[in-house]
Amino acid sequence: MKLTSIRRVAAPVAVAASLTLLAACGGQSNGAEGSVSGEVLADGSSTVAPLTTAAQELFREENSNVNVSVATSGTGGGFEKFCAGKTDISDASRPIKDEEAAVCEENGIEFTEIVVANDALTVVVNPENDWADCLTTEQLSTIWAPESEGEVMSWSDVDPSFPDTPLDLYGAGTDSGTFDYFTEAINGEEGASRSDYNATEDDNTTVQGVGGSEGAMGYFGLSYFEENSDTLKAVEVDSGSGCVAPSIETAQSGEYTPLSRPLFIYVAKQSYQDKPQVAAFVDYYVENINEIAELAQFVPLNDEQVGESEDELASLQG
Amino acid sequence: MSVNLTTQGPSSRTTGPEPAFNASRLHHRRRPGEAAILIVLRGAALLSVMVTVGIIAALVLPAVEFFREISFGDFLTGTRWAPTFADQSFGVVPLVLGTLWTTVIGLCVAVPFGLGAAVFLSEYASPRLRKWLKPILELLAGVPSVVYGFFALQFVTPYFLRDFLGMEIQPYNVLAAGIVLGVMIIPTIASLSEDALSAVPNALRDGSLAIGANRMQTTLRVVFPAALSGIAAAVVLGISRAVGETMIVALAAGTQARMITDPTKGAQTMTGFIAQAATGENPVGSLEYNTLFAVGLLLFVITLVINMISIALVRRIREAY
């Protein structure tokens, strides 16, 4: 069982800090509403878990009798339990697969898919790097693939037109959801990566390293790049249909592939209708969806996505 | 595991005029609180022993688990360190090499400056100046190592090495970490060496000067050899500190374990790996988790050996006056 990514560990801290503020401001809010109680069981992707945890912490401020447990068995493991009727909510970093949905159907589990945030990673290089404005996913894979260890050591090994500047790589530590996502999107397999790079759980190490070395490259969450856009340069990514710059807009629209993706929660219809605490929690989740996304340092939904999520929620209520 | 740093013989205990009589009287007139006090004091003495035993047990047990899966030879001679990657490899040589680089660079800074400061303070400075300088030097030892680490990363690398010396250097490198490590252990070496030099009896200096040697000759050929055991102990203690220092290398030396031949590049040290991996999320009991203890045990053994060498050295070349 994998635990939550370090990158998003900051989120609960941020949540706790904002809760203090919220509690201070919202002292007189409807006290009668906190009447639901019971258990809400969530399981699934370790990437989505910080979002559900953030939602849980905010929700419990008003509904302290509800216990929301957020486990992280991975997207696949989460669906396994979900379709066996063992959980109410499944966190997923990809849409449910047909064969997984078939199991759900077999067991009579009806569900709704709700998009809760966008996940996006940024590849960064030194501002003095004037050759790598846009890289194809193949070039990124050439740089980061397991076979490249000890082989691809210079930019000219990536593309003969690039200068012979040594590569200096900074990436996510192997524990993090960022590492899982990046290796899956770029190298085609979760966890497949060369190991001769500076692996760090601290994004600031990457900022320092890439900012201080001409041939350096690193990657981390898009929201972290926004704070450091003056010392680093974001690389545009070409996945076959032209170069796309990473931004909140391109992540929301899905143009920035493969390094952006929507994140989902799957809600069991039966749980929603039979358990008032699940209904209350999911309603709260969707109503505060972008606030939660920002607290957990993800890219929030655009208006269209929010509309879709609200429609999905409405279909549950109906 | 502390090193005996005194250069003089053990001071003789003063006893009363009639020790036998006094002792037996004390023995018979035991007061009620005394037993409790004795237990507390005995406990205090035993605590450090128990803590050491506890640490060894805590290190050895997971390390044994580790060596059940990874052979001793692969661990000690392997040159690829990638314990958390899909293609796992547990060769600890890159980490040991990283530690060796930072320690050697640190000593290149600390030994000349530390001994120079000690000789100046003990042999040349006026008592007034010495009264001021020594506490200031010792103050340097009180700077938290995280501050030194930040200093290495934010000042030594970009301004001193890159801008001032014009070096082509990676942002994380063992050179800056080693230099700052050296600065950190200067007070240790200087202060202890100064104690050793000052403990050399003045009669030796006077004798040397009387037969016509100048001050430099006296210092180098008479006082220095006489204080050698204390100085050696100071240097070895400095080495122990350099090997075990964590914060500086974790901040400034980088997180990439590799066999480097060039100190302008970054390399992870043993302590740097422990600091990084201990804050990660490896499940307790997993091979990745036990790796921490294997490296910790190796570090423990290395410092133990260094300290044993130091004790042997002090015994061997000690001169009593």
Contacts between the chains, C-beta under 8 A, distances in Angstrom:
chain1	res1	chain2	res2	distance
A	1	B	283	7.6
A	2	B	281	7.8
A	3	B	281	4.5
A	4	B	281	7.9
A	6	B	280	7.5
A	6	B	281	7.2
A	146	B	86	7.0
A	146	B	87	6.0
A	168	B	170	6.0
A	173	B	84	7.5
A	173	B	276	7.6
A	173	B	280	6.1
A	174	B	84	4.0
A	174	B	85	6.1
A	175	B	84	7.3
A	175	B	280	4.7
A	175	B	281	4.3
A	175	B	282	7.1
A	191	B	85	7.7
A	191	B	86	4.6
A	192	B	86	5.8
A	193	B	85	6.6
A	193	B	86	7.4
A	195	B	80	7.8
A	195	B	82	3.6
A	195	B	85	4.2
A	195	B	87	7.0
A	195	B	89	7.7
A	196	B	256	6.5
A	196	B	258	6.1
A	197	B	256	6.1
A	198	B	172	6.8
A	198	B	254	5.5
A	198	B	255	4.7
A	198	B	256	4.6
A	198	B	266	6.8
A	199	B	84	7.6
A	199	B	255	5.8
A	199	B	256	7.3
A	200	B	255	5.1
A	200	B	276	7.5
A	201	B	276	7.6
A	201	B	279	6.8
A	201	B	280	6.3
A	205	B	172	7.8
A	205	B	255	6.8
A	208	B	153	6.9
A	208	B	171	5.6
A	208	B	172	7.7
A	209	B	170	7.8
A	209	B	171	4.9
A	209	B	172	6.0
A	209	B	254	7.7
A	211	B	171	7.4
A	212	B	157	7.4
A	212	B	158	6.7
A	212	B	170	7.6
A	212	B	171	3.2
A	213	B	170	5.5
A	213	B	171	5.3
A	216	B	171	7.7
